[in-house]
C-alpha cells in the first residue's frame, strides 16, 4: 500500500536542522514541496518524500514537507542517493528507498573505470562556457549528449560576456544564451529556461557557474573564486554538488531549482548512440531519409547522410565529430560490459597478430 506524505520527521539525533550553510539553517513548516519538483507521486506507507539537496558522505541534506533536515545515508542502499534524488524517509528519519528516477546524469569516471553520477531527475543541463578561455566544441557536444541521455534538455550558457567579444558556438538545435552575471545581463533568459524545472550547471572550474548561481538566487550562496591570470583557469571553489531553490519569477511562476557543481576538466562519455545523434540535430533529420532504418551512415546505399556530405549540405567537420562521439559511446558501452569488452579486446589483439604475421611473410 502507498500513501502520500503526512508523517513529519521528529527533531531527534538522526534528523535535525542543518547547521552548515546560511540558507540551510532555516527550518520551514509544512513546506510546499511542489516548488522542489514534487509531482504527487506516491511513496511507501509510513514514509514521506524528501529530496536530496546535498550529499555529505555519511549524511544527506534533504528537504521534506516540514523543512530542511539531515538524515543518515544508508551504505547498503541501492541505488545510492545522489543530489536531485527523491527518497522515501520514515518517521524516525531513516531512508528506506530511492524513488524511481526520471533520469540520471552521468559521465565516465576517471581512468575509464565505470561511471560517475552527477545528478538525478534533471530537466535542463546548462553547459557553462566562459569567454575568457577557448570555448571547446567537443566539450559542448559531449555534455549535450550526456544531457539527452539523461532525458534533459541541454542549453549552452556563455558567461563573462562583458570581458571579451563573444563569438557564439555553432551547434544546430541547441539554445545558446549569452550572460554576464556581474552586470546582470542575460539572466532573464536563463530564468525563463529553467522556470519550474530542475537544472544543473556543468563546466570547467572558473567558468562562472557559482557566480551565475548567486545571480539567479539573488544572494551569495555559492562560494566564488578568482581565476589565474596566465590561463584563466579556476580553482575548485565549489567542492560538492548542491541543489538551490530559485526565487519565483515576477509573473508568479516557480523559479525552478539549480544544482551548482564542482568544475570538471574532462567529460568522459557514457551515453546511447541515439543520444549522440540527438546532439547533432541536422544528422538526425537527414537520417530519416535513409533507405534503411538501421543505416549506419558509413557508405550504405541510399544513405541520405552520405549524400548530404557529398553535396556539401552537411558540414564535414560536424559529421566527423558525430562519428567520433559514436565511437566513444560504443567504446564506453563495451567497457561497461566486461564480457563484451574482453571479447572485443581479444578480437582486436588477434587481428593485430594476424596483420603482423602477414606483414612478416611479405
N, C-alpha and C positions, 0 to 999 in steps of 0.2 A: 504493500500500500504506500502511496506517495501523498505528500501534503505540501502546501505552500508554507513558507516560513512563518513561524509565530513565536517560537521559543527564543529568548534572549540569552546571551552569554552571562553567567554570573561574574561578578568582579572578584575573581579568585586568583590564586597564584599563577595559574596557567594562562588565563585570559585576562588581560589588563590593558588599560590605555597605553598607547605607545609614548615613549619618552623622547625618542630621537626624532628630530626634525620639527621645526617650529610649527608647521601647519598640520602635523600629525598628532599633536598633543590634545587637540580639542575633541572631547567626547560628544558625540551627537546622539540625540534621542529620536528613536523611530525614524531613522533616515530613509528617505525615498530612494530606494536602490535603483530606480529606473534611470536616474542620472548617471549611474555607474554601469549602465548597459543591461540591467536586469529585464528580462522579457517574459516574465510569468511562467518560466519553465518550472517543473516540479522537482522536488528533492525527496530523499527517503524520509519516511515518517520519523518524527523526533529530532529532525535536524533542520537547519536553516541555511540558505545560501550565503556565501561570503566570497568576495572577490579579492584575489591576491594583489596587493599594491606593491609589495617589495619582498624579496627573498633574502632573509638574513642568515642563511645557513641552517642552523638548528631550529630557528623560528621563522614564522611568516607574519608579515604585517598585512592584515586583511581588513576589509570594510564589510559590515553586515548592517542589518536594519537598525541596530542600536549603536552604530558608530564604528570607530577605528579600534581594532583590537590587535594584540599579539597572541598568536597561538603557536604551539609547538608543531614542527614538521614531523612527519612520521617516516622514518628512513625506509621502511619496507613497503610504503605505499607505491602502487604502480597504476598509472604513470606518476612520476614525481611532479609536484606542483611547480609552476613557473609563474612569472608575472603575467597577469591578464587572465589566469585561470579562475573558474568558478569552483568553489569547494562546497561540500556538504559538511557542516560542523554541528556536533551535537550540543546539548545543553551544558555539558561540562567543558566546552571549548576544545573538544577533540576533533581533529579532521578525520572523517570517516571515508571520504572518497573524493575523487576529482570528477566534476560533472563533464559529460561528453563535450569535447571541444568542437567549435565550428571550423577551426583551422589552427595550424601550428607553424610559426615562422622559424626556420632552422637554416643553419649553414654548416658546411663541412668543418669538423673540428681540426685543431692544429695537427700537423703531421699526418693529415688524412686519416685520422683514427676515429671513425664514426662521425656522428653529427652533434652539433651544439644547438640546444634550444634557445631561442632569443625571446620569444613572447608567444602567448596563446590568445585566441579569439580576437584577432586584429582585423579591422576593416580597411585601414589605409596604411600604407608604408610610405613615409616621407623620406625620400632619398636626398640627404642634405649635402650640398656641394658649395664650398666657399670659393669665391672668385679670386682670393688671394693665393691660390695654388692651381695647378693644372686640373681641369675637370676631365676625368677619365671616362670615356665612353664605355669601356669594358666593365668598370665598376658599376655604372648605372645599369647596364644590361644585366649583370649578374644579380643585383639587388632587385631589379624589376622582376626577374624570373623567380626569385625567392618569394616575392610578394604574390605573384599569380599562383604559385604552387600552394601558398597558404590560404588561398581564397580571398586575398586582399587586393586592393587597387593601388598600384604604385603611382606616386606623384613626385616629380623632381622639384626640389626647392633650392633655388640659388640664393645663397646668403652673402652678406657683406657687400651688397651691390654698390654702396657708396664708396668703396675702397678703390675700385678699378672699373674700367669699361667692361660691360657684360656682353659676352658672345654666347648666345643661347645654344646649348647642345641640340643636335637634330635627332630626335627619337620619335618617329611617327607613332601616333597612338598614345603617347604619354603626355599628360598635362605637365607643363613647366611653369612654376611660379617664381618671380624674382622679388627678393625681400632684402631689407636692411633693418634688422631688429632694433638697432640703436637709434635709427632715425624714425622707426615706426612705419616704414613704407612696405607695402605688400602684405601686411599682416591680416587685413580683412579677407583677402583671397585665401589665405591659409585657414583662417577660422571657418570660412564657408566650406572648404574642402573636408574639414574634419567634424563639422557640426553634427552632433548626435551620434558620433561614431567613436571607435577606439583606434587611435593612430599611434604609430611607433616611429621614432626618429632613428635613421641608420646613416652613419657617415664616419669619416675619419676623425681622430682627435683634433680639436681646434677648428673644426668646420663650422662651428656656431650652433650646435644642437642645444646646448644648455642656455645660451643667450636667447635663442628663439623660444625655448620653453618658458623662460621667465617673462618674455614679452607677451606670450599668449596667455599666461596666468595672471599677468598684471602685477606681479610682485616677484622678488628674488627668492625663488625656492631652490633652483638648481645651482650648484657651485660652478662658477666660470673661472677660466684661467687665461693667461696670456700665451701667445704662440711665439716660437723662436724667430728671431729676425732673419736668420740665414735661410731657412727653408719653409717658414710659415707652418711648421709642424707644432701641434699642441701636445700638452701633457694630459694624462687621463684624470681630469678633474672630476668626472663622473665615474665612480668606481662600481656602481651597481645599477641595475635597471629598476626604475620606479615609475609607477603609474600616478598621474596627476589629474585632478578634475579641473577642466577648463570652464571659466565663468560663462553664464548664458549669453547668447547674442542679444543685441539691442532689441530685436523683434520678439524676444522671449523664448526662442528655440534653445534647446540644450546645446551647450558649447562643445560637448564631447569630452573625450579623455585622451591624454597624450602620455606616451611612455618614453622617457629620456633614457638613453643607453650609453655605455662607455664606447669610445671610438674603436673602430676595428680597422686594422691595417689591410688585411686580405679578406676576400669574400670567396670562400670555397663553395662551390655549387652543389646543392643536394636538391634535385627537382626532377619532375617528369618531363619527357620530351615535349608534351603539349604545352607546358608552362614556358618552355624556351620559345616555342613558336608564337605564343601569346605576346611575348616581348617584342617580337618582330611582326607587327600587325600586318604590314604590307605583304609579307611572305605567306602568312596565314590566309589572307584574302586570295592571293594568287593560287594557293594550293587547292582551293575549292574548285578550280577549273581544270585540275589534272585529270587525265583519263582514268587512272586507277586510284581507288580510295586509299590504298596503302602505299602510294608513291613516296619514295624516299628523297626525291628531288636530287638524284645523283646520276642522271643520264637515262632514266627510263623513258620509253616512247610516250609521247603525249603529255609530257611534263610541262605544265604552264609556268612553273618557276624557272625552268631551264630556258624556255622561250623568251621570258621577260629578261632574263640575264643576257641572252644572246642579242636581243634588240636594244639593250641599254635601258629598258624601262625599270629594271631592278638594279640598284647600285651594287657593284661587285663587292665593295667593302662590307656592306651590310650582310650580303649573302655569306661572305667569309666569316664574319662574326657569328652569324647564326649557326654555321656549320661547326665552328669551334666550340660553341656552348653546347651544341647537341652531343658532341664527342665527350665533353667534360661531364655532362649529365649521365651519359651511358657509362663512363668510367667510374663515376661515383656510385652508380647503382651496382656495378659489379663488385666494388669494394664492400658495399653494404651487404651483399650476398656472398659470403665467404666461399661457398661452393662454386658459384659462378665465376668469382674472381680467380680462384685457383685453377679452374678449368681453362679460363681464358689465358692465364699466365703460362700454363703448360702448352697450349696450342701455339702461343707466340714463341715460346722457347724452342719448341720442336720445329716450327717454320724457320726460325733463325739458324738452327743447326743444319737443317736441310739445305738452306741457301748457302751457308758457308761451305758445306760439302760439295755442292755443285760448282761453286767458285773455285775450290781447290782442284777439282778434276779438270777444270778448264773448259 
